[in-house]
Amino acid sequence: MYFLLVTFGASAVGSLSTINYKEPWYSLLNKPAFNPPDWVFGPVWTTLYLMMTIAIWLFWHSNNRDKNTVYIYLIHLVFNTTWSVVFFVLHNMLLALFVLILLIGLIINLILRFKRVNVVSSYLMIPYLLWCSFALFLNINLIIIN
């Protein structure tokens, strides 16, 4: 239950930042042709947060778990939320890019740490890594065309 609350708490902060500060700024940006429609983001992120929650829960209930990995998970949630604040509240795409690069590094670190203890946990993080990698590509393109 704790992991669910913490993970979806981070999601709530990111969502509120996006909802309250996205417009009209985001609508006025030039976007690449591969930019998903707005309605895609909610279901994708909800699914990813659920998968992240299951991953950390399975890890925690495994033999050989370690608290440092849980701390890295919590730190990664801070960076996850920070991206939304930096991008949508501060409208700083370049700083958001750096936050996203750090976030991706933390996700890779978590995948490797999870794999040593619970391989299912590591697999559950792969779609998240792929989505954040796509977000990185999108973020770079938004910087270039704006």
N, C-alpha and C positions, 0 to 999 in steps of 0.2 A: 504494500500500500504506500509506503514511504517513497519508493522509486516512482510510482505512478504520480503521486502528488508533486514531487520535485520536477519530474520531466514535463508534465503537463502545465506546471506552474511557469516554467521557462517558456513553454509554448504560448501561454496566455499573455505573458509580458511582450513577447515578440508580435503576437497577433494584435494586441492593443496598440502597440507602436505603429504597426503597419496600417491598421484601420484609421487611426486618428491623425496620422501625418502623411499618409501616402498621396492624397489628393490636395490640390490639383497638380502638384509637382510631377508625380509619376506619369500621369496621362499626357503631360506636355513633352515628355522625353521622346526622342526618336528611338525606335526599337528595331532590333533585327527581325528578319522574317521568321526566325525560329523561336521567337519569344512566345511562350505559351499564353493562352487566354487567362485572364484573372481567375476564372472559376476553377482552374486546375490546381492552383496552389493549396487551397484549403484541404481537399481530400488527400492530396499527396503528402502534405505535412502531417496531417492527422495520422495517416498510415505509418509514416516514418517515425513519429513520436511513439506510437504504439509498439513498433518493432524495437526501437531503442529501449523502451521500458522492459519489454520481455527479455531483451539481451542482457541488460544489467541484472534483472531479477534472476535469470538462469545462472549467470555468473556468480551472483551472491550465494546461491543455493548449491554451489558446486564445491567439491573438495579442492583444496589448494588455492582457494580464492585469497586475494590480498587486498588490504584496505587502500593501498596506493592506487590501484586501478580504479577503485570507487572514487577516490579524490580526483583522479584525472577525468573520470566521467562527469563529475560535478563541475570541474573547471571547463570542460568542453561545453557544457550547457550554458555557462556564462558567456563564452565566445559565440555560441549559437544565437543567444538573445542579443548580444552586443551588435552582431551584424545587422539585425533588424533596426535597432536604434540608430546606428551610424548611417545606414543607408536611407531609411525612411524618415527618421526624425531630424537628423542632422543634414541629410541630403548630400552626404560626402561619399561619393562612389569610390574614390581612390582609397580612402581609409578603410572603407568596407571591403575592398579587394584584399587589403593586407589582413584584415580580421578573418576573412574567408580562407586565406592561405594558411593561417595559423589553425583555424578550425579543422581544415582538411588534414593537417599534420596530426592533430589530436585524434581525429577519427581513425587514421591509419594506425596510430599508436594503440588505440583501444582495440582495433581489430586484431592486431598482433598479440596483445596481452590476453584478450578473450580466447584466442585460438589455443593458447597454452593450457587453458583451464576448461573451457567449454566451447567446442567448435561450432555448435549451433549459435551461440552468442555472436561469434565472429561473422557467421554467414548472415545473421539478421542485420548487421551493420553495413553490409555491402551496398544495398540499395540506397542507403543514406549517403554513403561515400560517393556513389555514382550521381545522385541528385545534386550534392554539393559541388561536385566537379562540373556538372552542367551549369550550376549557378555561377561558378567561377568563370566559365566561358562566356556566359551571358553578361556577367558583371564587366568583364574585359571589353566586350563588344559595346556595351552601353557607354563606357568611358570613351571608346574610340569614336563612336558616331555622335556623341554629344559634346 
